[in-house]
Amino acid sequence: MSSAVAEHPSDSLSLEQMREERRRERAKLRTSRFDLVSSLFMALILFIGTFVLMLFIVWWTSRLSFPPKAIKPIIENPAGRGENAEGFERDFEPPGAEEVEELMEPTLQDTIEAVTDAVSNVAATLDTMNTNATASTTGTGKGDSRPPGPEGEGEDIVPRFERWQLNFTAKALGDYAEQLDFYEIELGAIGGSIQGVDVVNGLAGSPKSRRIVDTESEKRLYFMWTSPSPLMQFDRQLLQKAGVQLANRQMMKFIPTNLENQLAQIELEYSTAKGHPSVTEIAKTIFESKADGSSYKFEVIDQRYRKPKK
């Protein structure tokens, strides 16, 4: 005997409804063409925006200029003898009798005798004075062992204005002026009947001059021509272009402090590599300006050293 369970019609209907509802839900979750196109445009816009931002960052950083790292200056304190006589000692030389006479005010009797001798055209004789001074026509001192320069105590070194020599190479006036402007070197003229010093800058374009009357306020290192050179004519042309009078005047170059510090560093690095780590050992350093791409730089082309003192 078998039995069968009859399926109720309402059950099959509800199952179909559930399947239909699921199909509608799945249809809603499918990506439409509108969504595909919209996402494509959004991705394209994001890519273009990122690319433009990167280009802007590259452009902005290329326009930035970072100042060069400050160079620690090398301070030199050279000793100088001032107006003292050159020698190999530093002692006080007492004045001789003749020097004392020059400093003393003549008496009335001495004046009358001098006039009488002048009128009678008789050569006067030097009378010995009753003083404790050494009666000698020559000094007994041994001079001053310090090198030339403003009087003062310091290191036994050759000052930079005597130790350094700056060479430039240029075939044309424009190239020479560009080098001077790159280093911020100014030309000057001093002497003659004009008080003060005329200084000229902006050499590669339209040179402009200014006059410094108080020369004591000018502390920059400067160089003058010591031997004839074709570049002297370039200096003359640039100064005259700025309206500077050069009759009976000396031409000079003013070196900015930053360049002076750079030259001191270059000099010391070169001498150290040659086994002379102190500037007290350097007698002469010759620099030469050379092209370095679109700029210029100074290099040491020769250096001479002092003989050690015994």
C-alpha positions in Angstrom: 0.0 0.0 0.0 1.6 3.3 -1.0 0.9 6.9 -0.1 1.6 10.2 -1.9 1.8 13.7 -0.6 0.0 16.1 -2.8 1.7 19.5 -3.5 -0.4 22.4 -2.7 -0.8 24.9 -5.6 -0.1 27.9 -3.3 3.4 26.5 -2.4 4.6 26.4 -6.0 3.3 29.9 -6.6 5.2 31.4 -3.7 8.4 29.7 -4.9 8.1 31.2 -8.3 7.5 34.6 -6.8 10.7 34.3 -4.7 12.7 33.3 -7.8 11.3 36.3 -9.7 12.1 38.6 -6.9 15.7 37.3 -6.8 16.1 37.9 -10.5 14.9 41.5 -10.1 17.4 42.0 -7.3 20.2 40.6 -9.4 19.2 42.9 -12.3 19.4 45.9 -10.0 23.0 44.9 -8.9 24.3 44.6 -12.5 26.5 47.5 -13.8 24.7 49.6 -16.2 26.3 51.2 -19.2 25.8 54.6 -17.6 27.9 53.4 -14.6 30.6 52.1 -17.0 30.8 55.4 -18.8 30.7 57.4 -15.6 33.5 55.4 -14.0 35.6 55.7 -17.2 35.3 59.5 -17.2 36.1 59.6 -13.4 39.2 57.6 -13.9 40.3 59.7 -16.8 39.7 63.0 -14.9 41.7 61.6 -11.9 44.6 60.6 -14.2 44.7 64.0 -15.9 44.5 65.8 -12.6 47.3 63.8 -11.1 49.5 64.4 -14.2 48.8 68.1 -14.2 49.7 68.3 -10.5 53.0 66.5 -11.1 53.8 68.9 -14.0 53.0 71.8 -11.7 55.3 70.5 -8.9 58.2 70.0 -11.5 57.7 73.5 -12.8 57.5 75.0 -9.3 60.6 73.3 -8.0 62.6 74.2 -11.1 62.0 77.9 -10.4 63.1 77.6 -6.8 66.6 78.9 -6.1 68.3 77.7 -3.0 71.1 80.0 -1.6 74.5 78.4 -1.5 75.7 77.1 1.8 77.5 79.7 3.8 81.2 79.4 3.8 82.9 79.8 7.1 85.4 82.6 6.7 89.1 82.0 7.3 90.2 84.9 9.5 93.7 86.0 9.0 95.5 88.5 11.3 98.8 89.3 9.7 101.5 91.1 11.6 102.8 94.4 10.1 105.7 96.8 10.9 103.9 100.0 9.8 106.4 102.7 9.2 109.2 101.0 11.1 112.4 100.1 9.3 112.7 96.7 7.8 115.1 94.4 9.7 115.4 91.1 11.6 114.7 92.2 15.2 112.1 94.2 17.0 113.8 96.5 19.5 113.7 100.2 20.5 116.5 102.2 19.0 117.4 105.2 21.2 117.8 108.4 19.1 121.3 109.7 18.4 122.5 113.2 19.1 121.7 114.5 15.7 118.1 113.3 16.0 117.7 114.9 19.4 118.9 118.2 18.0 116.3 118.1 15.3 113.6 117.7 17.9 114.8 120.5 20.3 113.8 124.1 19.8 116.9 126.1 18.9 118.1 128.8 21.4 118.5 132.4 20.5 122.3 132.0 20.4 122.0 129.1 18.0 119.7 131.1 15.8 122.1 134.1 15.7 125.0 131.7 14.9 123.0 130.1 12.1 122.2 133.5 10.5 125.8 134.6 10.8 127.1 131.4 9.2 124.6 131.8 6.3 125.5 135.4 5.7 129.3 134.8 5.8 128.9 131.6 3.7 130.9 129.7 6.2 130.1 126.0 6.7 128.8 125.4 10.1 130.1 122.6 12.3 128.1 120.3 14.4 128.6 121.1 18.1 128.4 118.3 20.6 125.5 118.8 23.0 125.7 118.1 26.7 123.2 115.2 26.6 123.2 111.5 27.6 122.3 110.5 24.0 124.6 108.3 22.0 126.6 110.4 19.7 126.3 108.4 16.5 125.4 109.2 13.0 123.9 105.7 12.4 121.3 103.9 14.4 122.1 101.0 16.6 118.8 99.2 16.2 118.2 96.1 14.1 114.9 97.2 12.5 111.6 95.4 12.6 111.2 91.7 11.6 107.5 92.0 10.9 106.4 92.0 7.2 105.0 95.1 5.4 101.5 96.2 6.4 99.6 98.1 9.0 101.4 98.0 12.3 100.2 95.3 14.7 100.8 92.0 16.2 99.6 88.8 14.6 100.6 85.7 12.6 103.7 85.7 10.5 101.9 85.4 7.2 102.1 87.1 3.8 98.9 89.3 3.6 96.4 88.3 0.9 96.8 91.4 -1.1 100.5 90.5 -1.5 100.0 86.7 -1.6 97.2 86.4 -4.1 97.2 86.9 -7.9 94.0 86.7 -9.9 94.2 85.9 -13.6 91.4 86.2 -16.1 91.2 84.8 -19.7 88.8 86.5 -22.2 88.9 87.1 -25.9 86.3 89.8 -26.0 85.1 92.6 -23.7 81.7 91.0 -23.2 83.1 87.8 -22.0 85.4 89.6 -19.6 82.6 91.7 -18.2 80.4 88.7 -17.7 83.1 87.0 -15.6 83.4 90.1 -13.4 79.6 90.4 -12.9 79.4 86.7 -12.1 81.9 87.1 -9.3 80.3 90.4 -8.3 83.6 92.1 -8.8 83.5 95.9 -9.1 86.0 98.1 -11.0 87.3 101.3 -9.4 89.6 104.3 -10.1 91.5 106.3 -7.5 94.0 109.1 -7.4 94.6 112.1 -9.6 92.9 115.4 -8.6 89.6 113.6 -7.7 88.9 113.0 -4.1 87.7 109.5 -3.2 87.3 106.4 -5.4 84.9 105.8 -8.3 83.3 102.4 -8.2 81.6 100.8 -11.2 79.2 97.7 -11.3 76.8 96.1 -13.8 79.7 95.8 -16.3 78.1 93.4 -18.7 75.1 95.7 -19.3 75.1 99.4 -18.7 77.9 100.1 -16.2 76.9 102.5 -13.4 79.3 104.4 -11.3 79.2 105.8 -7.8 81.8 107.7 -5.8 83.0 106.8 -2.3 84.5 109.9 -0.7 85.2 108.4 2.7 87.7 105.7 1.5 88.3 104.6 5.1 84.8 103.0 5.1 85.8 100.7 2.2 87.0 97.5 3.8 86.9 95.2 0.8 90.0 93.5 -0.6 91.2 95.1 -3.8 93.8 94.5 -6.5 95.7 96.8 -8.9 97.6 96.0 -12.1 101.2 95.2 -11.4 102.3 94.4 -15.0 100.9 95.3 -18.4 98.1 93.1 -19.7 95.7 93.2 -22.7 92.8 93.1 -20.1 93.9 96.5 -18.8 92.3 98.0 -21.9 89.1 96.2 -21.1 89.1 97.7 -17.6 89.7 101.1 -19.1 86.9 100.7 -21.6 84.4 99.6 -19.0 85.3 102.5 -16.6 85.1 105.0 -19.4 81.8 103.6 -20.5 80.5 104.4 -17.1 81.8 108.0 -17.4 84.7 107.6 -15.0 87.7 110.0 -15.6 91.0 108.0 -15.7 93.6 110.8 -16.2 96.5 110.2 -13.7 94.4 107.6 -11.8 95.0 104.0 -10.8 92.5 101.2 -11.8 91.5 98.6 -9.3 89.3 95.6 -8.7 87.2 95.3 -5.5 86.7 91.7 -4.4 83.4 90.9 -2.5 83.7 89.3 0.9 82.0 86.1 -0.2 84.4 85.6 -3.1 87.4 86.4 -0.8 86.2 83.6 1.6 85.8 81.2 -1.4 89.4 82.0 -2.6 90.7 81.4 0.9 89.0 78.0 1.1 90.3 77.0 -2.4 93.8 78.1 -1.5 93.9 76.2 1.8 92.5 73.0 0.2 95.2 73.2 -2.5 98.0 73.8 -0.1 96.9 71.1 2.3 96.8 68.6 -0.5 100.4 69.6 -1.3 101.5 69.0 2.3 101.3 72.6 3.6 98.3 72.8 5.9 98.8 76.3 7.2 98.6 79.7 5.4 101.8 80.7 7.2 103.7 78.5 4.8 102.3 80.1 1.6 104.3 82.7 -0.2 102.2 83.1 -3.4 99.0 81.7 -4.8 97.9 82.3 -8.4 94.3 81.8 -9.2 92.7 81.7 -12.7 89.1 82.1 -13.7 87.9 79.3 -15.9 84.5 78.5 -17.5 82.4 75.9 -15.7 79.4 75.2 -17.9 77.3 78.3 -18.0 79.2 79.8 -15.0 82.8 80.4 -13.9 85.1 79.2 -11.1 88.5 80.0 -9.8 91.2 77.4 -9.7 94.7 77.4 -8.3 97.2 77.1 -11.1 100.4 77.7 -9.2 101.4 78.1 -5.5 104.8 78.8 -4.0 105.8 78.3 -0.4 108.0 80.1 2.1 111.4 78.8 3.2 111.3 77.7 6.9 113.0 80.0 9.2 116.1 78.7 10.9 
